[in-house]
Amino acid sequence: ICFCHTLLFAQAKNLLKQLEDAHDDGNTKDLSDDLECISNELNQVKKKMDGKASSMTDATPLVEIRAAIQRLKKENKELDLRIGVLDHELTQAMMIEANPQERSPLNLDESEDEHSFDNE
């Protein structure tokens, strides 16, 4: 009985050795290489996703756009005021041209004051 068990143990040991050798021939190395490659790809995808997530939550461009809109609104108001002043000056000039009798030293002084406002 002992010899039988020893023989079975030896055969099982040989079979195990053959399986380990077959497994170690390159299969483990290939699988390790595949695992490393997939891990690298996973890390790259994680970095990409982190970058996209941080850029989506970054409010700096929105703040800059809002500031630009405020500047444009301010400029628009200033230009509207300037257009109003120029329209008034043009209307005054047309009225004076239509009625040359209304020219007086007082009106000329006012006209010069208006022109000095343009230069500021």
MISE-344991 format. One record per atom (N, C-alpha, C): x, y, z; residue in one letter; atom name; residue number from 1. Coordinates in steps of 0.1 Angstrom, whole numbers. Layout:
<rs>
+-------+-------+-------+------+------+-----+
!     u !     v !     w ! rest ! atom !  nr !
+-------+-------+-------+------+------+-----+
!     X !     Y !     Z !    a !   CA ! NUM !
...
+-------+-------+-------+------+------+-----+
</rs>
This chain:
<rs>
+-------+-------+-------+------+------+-----+
!     u !     v !     w ! rest ! atom !  nr !
+-------+-------+-------+------+------+-----+
!     8 !   -12 !     0 !    i !    N !   1 !
!     0 !     0 !     0 !    i !   CA !   1 !
!     9 !    13 !     0 !    i !    C !   1 !
!    19 !    13 !     7 !    c !    N !   2 !
!    28 !    24 !     8 !    c !   CA !   2 !
!    35 !    27 !    -6 !    c !    C !   2 !
!    39 !    16 !   -13 !    f !    N !   3 !
!    45 !    18 !   -25 !    f !   CA !   3 !
!    35 !    24 !   -35 !    f !    C !   3 !
!    23 !    20 !   -35 !    c !    N !   4 !
!    13 !    25 !   -44 !    c !   CA !   4 !
!    11 !    40 !   -42 !    c !    C !   4 !
!    10 !    43 !   -29 !    h !    N !   5 !
!     8 !    58 !   -26 !    h !   CA !   5 !
!    20 !    66 !   -30 !    h !    C !   5 !
!    32 !    60 !   -29 !    t !    N !   6 !
!    44 !    67 !   -33 !    t !   CA !   6 !
!    44 !    69 !   -48 !    t !    C !   6 !
!    40 !    58 !   -55 !    l !    N !   7 !
!    40 !    59 !   -70 !    l !   CA !   7 !
!    30 !    69 !   -74 !    l !    C !   7 !
!    18 !    70 !   -68 !    l !    N !   8 !
!     8 !    79 !   -71 !    l !   CA !   8 !
!    12 !    94 !   -68 !    l !    C !   8 !
!    19 !    95 !   -57 !    f !    N !   9 !
!    25 !   108 !   -53 !    f !   CA !   9 !
!    35 !   113 !   -63 !    f !    C !   9 !
!    44 !   104 !   -68 !    a !    N !  10 !
!    54 !   107 !   -78 !    a !   CA !  10 !
!    48 !   111 !   -91 !    a !    C !  10 !
!    37 !   104 !   -95 !    q !    N !  11 !
!    30 !   107 !  -107 !    q !   CA !  11 !
!    23 !   121 !  -106 !    q !    C !  11 !
!    17 !   123 !   -95 !    a !    N !  12 !
!    10 !   136 !   -93 !    a !   CA !  12 !
!    21 !   147 !   -93 !    a !    C !  12 !
!    32 !   144 !   -87 !    k !    N !  13 !
!    43 !   155 !   -86 !    k !   CA !  13 !
!    48 !   157 !  -100 !    k !    C !  13 !
!    50 !   147 !  -108 !    n !    N !  14 !
!    54 !   149 !  -122 !    n !   CA !  14 !
!    44 !   157 !  -130 !    n !    C !  14 !
!    31 !   153 !  -129 !    l !    N !  15 !
!    21 !   160 !  -136 !    l !   CA !  15 !
!    20 !   175 !  -132 !    l !    C !  15 !
!    22 !   178 !  -119 !    l !    N !  16 !
!    22 !   192 !  -114 !    l !   CA !  16 !
!    34 !   199 !  -120 !    l !    C !  16 !
!    46 !   193 !  -120 !    k !    N !  17 !
!    58 !   199 !  -126 !    k !   CA !  17 !
!    56 !   202 !  -141 !    k !    C !  17 !
!    49 !   193 !  -148 !    q !    N !  18 !
!    47 !   195 !  -162 !    q !   CA !  18 !
!    37 !   207 !  -164 !    q !    C !  18 !
!    27 !   207 !  -156 !    l !    N !  19 !
!    17 !   219 !  -157 !    l !   CA !  19 !
!    24 !   232 !  -153 !    l !    C !  19 !
!    32 !   232 !  -143 !    e !    N !  20 !
!    39 !   244 !  -140 !    e !   CA !  20 !
!    49 !   248 !  -151 !    e !    C !  20 !
!    56 !   239 !  -156 !    d !    N !  21 !
!    65 !   242 !  -168 !    d !   CA !  21 !
!    57 !   248 !  -179 !    d !    C !  21 !
!    46 !   242 !  -183 !    a !    N !  22 !
!    38 !   246 !  -194 !    a !   CA !  22 !
!    32 !   260 !  -191 !    a !    C !  22 !
!    29 !   262 !  -179 !    h !    N !  23 !
!    23 !   275 !  -175 !    h !   CA !  23 !
!    34 !   286 !  -175 !    h !    C !  23 !
!    46 !   283 !  -171 !    d !    N !  24 !
!    57 !   292 !  -169 !    d !   CA !  24 !
!    64 !   295 !  -183 !    d !    C !  24 !
!    61 !   288 !  -193 !    d !    N !  25 !
!    68 !   289 !  -206 !    d !   CA !  25 !
!    67 !   303 !  -212 !    d !    C !  25 !
!    57 !   310 !  -209 !    g !    N !  26 !
!    56 !   323 !  -215 !    g !   CA !  26 !
!    42 !   329 !  -212 !    g !    C !  26 !
!    33 !   320 !  -208 !    n !    N !  27 !
!    20 !   324 !  -206 !    n !   CA !  27 !
!    19 !   334 !  -195 !    n !    C !  27 !
!    27 !   332 !  -184 !    t !    N !  28 !
!    27 !   342 !  -173 !    t !   CA !  28 !
!    33 !   355 !  -177 !    t !    C !  28 !
!    44 !   354 !  -185 !    k !    N !  29 !
!    50 !   366 !  -190 !    k !   CA !  29 !
!    41 !   374 !  -199 !    k !    C !  29 !
!    34 !   367 !  -208 !    d !    N !  30 !
!    24 !   374 !  -217 !    d !   CA !  30 !
!    13 !   380 !  -209 !    d !    C !  30 !
!     8 !   373 !  -199 !    l !    N !  31 !
!    -3 !   378 !  -191 !    l !   CA !  31 !
!     2 !   390 !  -183 !    l !    C !  31 !
!    14 !   390 !  -178 !    s !    N !  32 !
!    20 !   401 !  -170 !    s !   CA !  32 !
!    22 !   413 !  -179 !    s !    C !  32 !
!    26 !   411 !  -191 !    d !    N !  33 !
!    28 !   422 !  -201 !    d !   CA !  33 !
!    14 !   428 !  -204 !    d !    C !  33 !
!     4 !   419 !  -206 !    d !    N !  34 !
!    -9 !   424 !  -209 !    d !   CA !  34 !
!   -15 !   432 !  -198 !    d !    C !  34 !
!   -12 !   427 !  -185 !    l !    N !  35 !
!   -17 !   434 !  -174 !    l !   CA !  35 !
!   -11 !   448 !  -173 !    l !    C !  35 !
!     2 !   449 !  -175 !    e !    N !  36 !
!    10 !   462 !  -174 !    e !   CA !  36 !
!     4 !   471 !  -185 !    e !    C !  36 !
!     2 !   466 !  -197 !    c !    N !  37 !
!    -3 !   475 !  -208 !    c !   CA !  37 !
!   -17 !   480 !  -204 !    c !    C !  37 !
!   -25 !   472 !  -200 !    i !    N !  38 !
!   -39 !   476 !  -196 !    i !   CA !  38 !
!   -39 !   486 !  -184 !    i !    C !  38 !
!   -30 !   483 !  -175 !    s !    N !  39 !
!   -29 !   493 !  -163 !    s !   CA !  39 !
!   -24 !   506 !  -168 !    s !    C !  39 !
!   -15 !   507 !  -178 !    n !    N !  40 !
!   -10 !   520 !  -183 !    n !   CA !  40 !
!   -21 !   527 !  -190 !    n !    C !  40 !
!   -29 !   519 !  -198 !    e !    N !  41 !
!   -40 !   525 !  -205 !    e !   CA !  41 !
!   -51 !   531 !  -195 !    e !    C !  41 !
!   -53 !   523 !  -185 !    l !    N !  42 !
!   -63 !   527 !  -174 !    l !   CA !  42 !
!   -58 !   540 !  -168 !    l !    C !  42 !
!   -45 !   541 !  -165 !    n !    N !  43 !
!   -40 !   553 !  -158 !    n !   CA !  43 !
!   -41 !   565 !  -168 !    n !    C !  43 !
!   -39 !   563 !  -181 !    q !    N !  44 !
!   -40 !   574 !  -190 !    q !   CA !  44 !
!   -55 !   579 !  -191 !    q !    C !  44 !
!   -64 !   569 !  -191 !    v !    N !  45 !
!   -78 !   573 !  -192 !    v !   CA !  45 !
!   -82 !   580 !  -179 !    v !    C !  45 !
!   -77 !   576 !  -168 !    k !    N !  46 !
!   -81 !   583 !  -155 !    k !   CA !  46 !
!   -75 !   597 !  -155 !    k !    C !  46 !
!   -63 !   599 !  -160 !    k !    N !  47 !
!   -58 !   612 !  -161 !    k !   CA !  47 !
!   -66 !   621 !  -170 !    k !    C !  47 !
!   -70 !   616 !  -181 !    k !    N !  48 !
!   -78 !   623 !  -191 !    k !   CA !  48 !
!   -91 !   627 !  -184 !    k !    C !  48 !
!   -98 !   618 !  -178 !    m !    N !  49 !
!  -111 !   621 !  -171 !    m !   CA !  49 !
!  -109 !   631 !  -160 !    m !    C !  49 !
!   -98 !   630 !  -152 !    d !    N !  50 !
!   -96 !   640 !  -142 !    d !   CA !  50 !
!   -94 !   654 !  -148 !    d !    C !  50 !
!   -87 !   654 !  -159 !    g !    N !  51 !
!   -84 !   667 !  -166 !    g !   CA !  51 !
!   -97 !   673 !  -171 !    g !    C !  51 !
!  -106 !   665 !  -177 !    k !    N !  52 !
!  -119 !   669 !  -182 !    k !   CA !  52 !
!  -128 !   674 !  -170 !    k !    C !  52 !
!  -128 !   666 !  -159 !    a !    N !  53 !
!  -136 !   670 !  -148 !    a !   CA !  53 !
!  -132 !   683 !  -142 !    a !    C !  53 !
!  -119 !   685 !  -141 !    s !    N !  54 !
!  -114 !   698 !  -135 !    s !   CA !  54 !
!  -117 !   710 !  -145 !    s !    C !  54 !
!  -116 !   707 !  -158 !    s !    N !  55 !
!  -119 !   718 !  -167 !    s !   CA !  55 !
!  -133 !   722 !  -167 !    s !    C !  55 !
!  -142 !   712 !  -165 !    m !    N !  56 !
!  -156 !   714 !  -165 !    m !   CA !  56 !
!  -160 !   722 !  -152 !    m !    C !  56 !
!  -153 !   721 !  -141 !    t !    N !  57 !
!  -157 !   728 !  -129 !    t !   CA !  57 !
!  -149 !   741 !  -128 !    t !    C !  57 !
!  -140 !   744 !  -137 !    d !    N !  58 !
!  -132 !   756 !  -136 !    d !   CA !  58 !
!  -141 !   767 !  -141 !    d !    C !  58 !
!  -144 !   777 !  -132 !    a !    N !  59 !
!  -153 !   788 !  -135 !    a !   CA !  59 !
!  -146 !   800 !  -141 !    a !    C !  59 !
!  -133 !   800 !  -143 !    t !    N !  60 !
!  -125 !   811 !  -147 !    t !   CA !  60 !
!  -130 !   816 !  -161 !    t !    C !  60 !
!  -132 !   808 !  -171 !    p !    N !  61 !
!  -137 !   813 !  -184 !    p !   CA !  61 !
!  -150 !   820 !  -182 !    p !    C !  61 !
!  -159 !   815 !  -174 !    l !    N !  62 !
!  -172 !   821 !  -172 !    l !   CA !  62 !
!  -171 !   835 !  -165 !    l !    C !  62 !
!  -162 !   836 !  -156 !    v !    N !  63 !
!  -160 !   849 !  -149 !    v !   CA !  63 !
!  -154 !   859 !  -159 !    v !    C !  63 !
!  -145 !   855 !  -168 !    e !    N !  64 !
!  -139 !   864 !  -178 !    e !   CA !  64 !
!  -150 !   868 !  -188 !    e !    C !  64 !
!  -159 !   859 !  -192 !    i !    N !  65 !
!  -169 !   863 !  -201 !    i !   CA !  65 !
!  -179 !   873 !  -194 !    i !    C !  65 !
!  -182 !   870 !  -182 !    r !    N !  66 !
!  -191 !   880 !  -175 !    r !   CA !  66 !
!  -185 !   894 !  -174 !    r !    C !  66 !
!  -172 !   894 !  -171 !    a !    N !  67 !
!  -165 !   907 !  -170 !    a !   CA !  67 !
!  -165 !   914 !  -184 !    a !    C !  67 !
!  -162 !   906 !  -194 !    a !    N !  68 !
!  -162 !   912 !  -208 !    a !   CA !  68 !
!  -176 !   918 !  -211 !    a !    C !  68 !
!  -187 !   911 !  -208 !    i !    N !  69 !
!  -200 !   915 !  -210 !    i !   CA !  69 !
!  -203 !   928 !  -203 !    i !    C !  69 !
!  -198 !   929 !  -190 !    q !    N !  70 !
!  -200 !   942 !  -182 !    q !   CA !  70 !
!  -192 !   953 !  -189 !    q !    C !  70 !
!  -180 !   950 !  -194 !    r !    N !  71 !
!  -173 !   961 !  -201 !    r !   CA !  71 !
!  -180 !   966 !  -213 !    r !    C !  71 !
!  -186 !   956 !  -221 !    l !    N !  72 !
!  -193 !   960 !  -233 !    l !   CA !  72 !
!  -205 !   968 !  -230 !    l !    C !  72 !
!  -212 !   964 !  -219 !    k !    N !  73 !
!  -224 !   972 !  -215 !    k !   CA !  73 !
!  -220 !   986 !  -211 !    k !    C !  73 !
!  -209 !   988 !  -204 !    k !    N !  74 !
!  -204 !  1001 !  -200 !    k !   CA !  74 !
!  -201 !  1009 !  -213 !    k !    C !  74 !
!  -194 !  1003 !  -222 !    e !    N !  75 !
!  -190 !  1010 !  -235 !    e !   CA !  75 !
!  -202 !  1014 !  -242 !    e !    C !  75 !
!  -212 !  1005 !  -243 !    n !    N !  76 !
!  -225 !  1008 !  -250 !    n !   CA !  76 !
!  -232 !  1020 !  -244 !    n !    C !  76 !
!  -232 !  1021 !  -231 !    k !    N !  77 !
!  -238 !  1033 !  -224 !    k !   CA !  77 !
!  -231 !  1045 !  -228 !    k !    C !  77 !
!  -217 !  1044 !  -227 !    e !    N !  78 !
!  -209 !  1056 !  -231 !    e !   CA !  78 !
!  -211 !  1061 !  -245 !    e !    C !  78 !
!  -212 !  1051 !  -254 !    l !    N !  79 !
!  -215 !  1054 !  -268 !    l !   CA !  79 !
!  -229 !  1060 !  -270 !    l !    C !  79 !
!  -238 !  1055 !  -263 !    d !    N !  80 !
!  -252 !  1060 !  -264 !    d !   CA !  80 !
!  -252 !  1075 !  -260 !    d !    C !  80 !
!  -245 !  1078 !  -249 !    l !    N !  81 !
!  -244 !  1091 !  -244 !    l !   CA !  81 !
!  -237 !  1100 !  -254 !    l !    C !  81 !
!  -226 !  1095 !  -260 !    r !    N !  82 !
!  -219 !  1103 !  -270 !    r !   CA !  82 !
!  -227 !  1105 !  -282 !    r !    C !  82 !
!  -235 !  1095 !  -287 !    i !    N !  83 !
!  -244 !  1097 !  -298 !    i !   CA !  83 !
!  -254 !  1108 !  -295 !    i !    C !  83 !
!  -260 !  1108 !  -283 !    g !    N !  84 !
!  -270 !  1118 !  -279 !    g !   CA !  84 !
!  -264 !  1132 !  -279 !    g !    C !  84 !
!  -251 !  1133 !  -275 !    v !    N !  85 !
!  -245 !  1146 !  -275 !    v !   CA !  85 !
!  -242 !  1151 !  -289 !    v !    C !  85 !
!  -237 !  1142 !  -297 !    l !    N !  86 !
!  -235 !  1146 !  -311 !    l !   CA !  86 !
!  -248 !  1149 !  -319 !    l !    C !  86 !
!  -258 !  1141 !  -316 !    d !    N !  87 !
!  -271 !  1144 !  -322 !    d !   CA !  87 !
!  -276 !  1158 !  -318 !    d !    C !  87 !
!  -275 !  1161 !  -305 !    h !    N !  88 !
!  -279 !  1174 !  -301 !    h !   CA !  88 !
!  -271 !  1185 !  -308 !    h !    C !  88 !
!  -257 !  1183 !  -309 !    e !    N !  89 !
!  -249 !  1193 !  -315 !    e !   CA !  89 !
!  -253 !  1195 !  -330 !    e !    C !  89 !
!  -255 !  1183 !  -337 !    l !    N !  90 !
!  -259 !  1184 !  -351 !    l !   CA !  90 !
!  -272 !  1191 !  -353 !    l !    C !  90 !
!  -282 !  1188 !  -344 !    t !    N !  91 !
!  -295 !  1195 !  -344 !    t !   CA !  91 !
!  -293 !  1210 !  -342 !    t !    C !  91 !
!  -285 !  1214 !  -333 !    q !    N !  92 !
!  -282 !  1228 !  -330 !    q !   CA !  92 !
!  -276 !  1235 !  -342 !    q !    C !  92 !
!  -266 !  1228 !  -348 !    a !    N !  93 !
!  -259 !  1233 !  -360 !    a !   CA !  93 !
!  -269 !  1235 !  -371 !    a !    C !  93 !
!  -278 !  1225 !  -373 !    m !    N !  94 !
!  -287 !  1226 !  -384 !    m !   CA !  94 !
!  -297 !  1237 !  -382 !    m !    C !  94 !
!  -301 !  1239 !  -369 !    m !    N !  95 !
!  -311 !  1250 !  -366 !    m !   CA !  95 !
!  -304 !  1264 !  -369 !    m !    C !  95 !
!  -291 !  1265 !  -365 !    i !    N !  96 !
!  -284 !  1278 !  -367 !    i !   CA !  96 !
!  -282 !  1280 !  -382 !    i !    C !  96 !
!  -279 !  1270 !  -389 !    e !    N !  97 !
!  -278 !  1271 !  -403 !    e !   CA !  97 !
!  -291 !  1275 !  -410 !    e !    C !  97 !
!  -302 !  1270 !  -405 !    a !    N !  98 !
!  -315 !  1273 !  -411 !    a !   CA !  98 !
!  -319 !  1287 !  -408 !    a !    C !  98 !
!  -315 !  1292 !  -396 !    n !    N !  99 !
!  -319 !  1305 !  -392 !    n !   CA !  99 !
!  -306 !  1313 !  -388 !    n !    C !  99 !
!  -300 !  1319 !  -398 !    p !    N ! 100 !
!  -287 !  1326 !  -395 !    p !   CA ! 100 !
!  -289 !  1339 !  -386 !    p !    C ! 100 !
!  -302 !  1344 !  -385 !    q !    N ! 101 !
!  -304 !  1355 !  -376 !    q !   CA ! 101 !
!  -302 !  1352 !  -361 !    q !    C ! 101 !
!  -304 !  1339 !  -358 !    e !    N ! 102 !
!  -303 !  1335 !  -344 !    e !   CA ! 102 !
!  -288 !  1335 !  -339 !    e !    C ! 102 !
!  -279 !  1337 !  -348 !    r !    N ! 103 !
!  -265 !  1337 !  -344 !    r !   CA ! 103 !
!  -263 !  1349 !  -335 !    r !    C ! 103 !
!  -258 !  1347 !  -324 !    s !    N ! 104 !
!  -255 !  1358 !  -315 !    s !   CA ! 104 !
!  -242 !  1354 !  -308 !    s !    C ! 104 !
!  -235 !  1364 !  -301 !    p !    N ! 105 !
!  -223 !  1360 !  -294 !    p !   CA ! 105 !
!  -226 !  1350 !  -283 !    p !    C ! 105 !
!  -237 !  1350 !  -277 !    l !    N ! 106 !
!  -240 !  1340 !  -267 !    l !   CA ! 106 !
!  -241 !  1326 !  -273 !    l !    C ! 106 !
!  -248 !  1325 !  -284 !    n !    N ! 107 !
!  -249 !  1312 !  -290 !    n !   CA ! 107 !
!  -236 !  1307 !  -295 !    n !    C ! 107 !
!  -227 !  1315 !  -300 !    l !    N ! 108 !
!  -214 !  1311 !  -305 !    l !   CA ! 108 !
!  -205 !  1306 !  -293 !    l !    C ! 108 !
!  -207 !  1313 !  -281 !    d !    N ! 109 !
!  -199 !  1309 !  -269 !    d !   CA ! 109 !
!  -204 !  1295 !  -265 !    d !    C ! 109 !
!  -217 !  1292 !  -266 !    e !    N ! 110 !
!  -222 !  1279 !  -262 !    e !   CA ! 110 !
!  -217 !  1269 !  -272 !    e !    C ! 110 !
!  -216 !  1272 !  -285 !    s !    N ! 111 !
!  -212 !  1263 !  -295 !    s !   CA ! 111 !
!  -197 !  1259 !  -292 !    s !    C ! 111 !
!  -189 !  1269 !  -289 !    e !    N ! 112 !
!  -175 !  1267 !  -286 !    e !   CA ! 112 !
!  -173 !  1258 !  -274 !    e !    C ! 112 !
!  -182 !  1260 !  -264 !    d !    N ! 113 !
!  -181 !  1251 !  -252 !    d !   CA ! 113 !
!  -185 !  1237 !  -255 !    d !    C ! 113 !
!  -194 !  1235 !  -264 !    e !    N ! 114 !
!  -198 !  1221 !  -268 !    e !   CA ! 114 !
!  -186 !  1215 !  -275 !    e !    C ! 114 !
!  -179 !  1222 !  -284 !    h !    N ! 115 !
!  -168 !  1217 !  -291 !    h !   CA ! 115 !
!  -156 !  1213 !  -282 !    h !    C ! 115 !
!  -155 !  1221 !  -271 !    s !    N ! 116 !
!  -144 !  1218 !  -262 !    s !   CA ! 116 !
!  -147 !  1205 !  -254 !    s !    C ! 116 !
!  -160 !  1202 !  -253 !    f !    N ! 117 !
!  -164 !  1189 !  -246 !    f !   CA ! 117 !
!  -160 !  1178 !  -255 !    f !    C ! 117 !
!  -161 !  1179 !  -268 !    d !    N ! 118 !
!  -157 !  1169 !  -278 !    d !   CA ! 118 !
!  -142 !  1165 !  -276 !    d !    C ! 118 !
!  -134 !  1174 !  -273 !    n !    N ! 119 !
!  -120 !  1171 !  -272 !    n !   CA ! 119 !
!  -116 !  1164 !  -260 !    n !    C ! 119 !
!  -124 !  1164 !  -250 !    e !    N ! 120 !
!  -121 !  1157 !  -237 !    e !   CA ! 120 !
!  -121 !  1143 !  -238 !    e !    C ! 120 !
+-------+-------+-------+------+------+-----+
</rs>
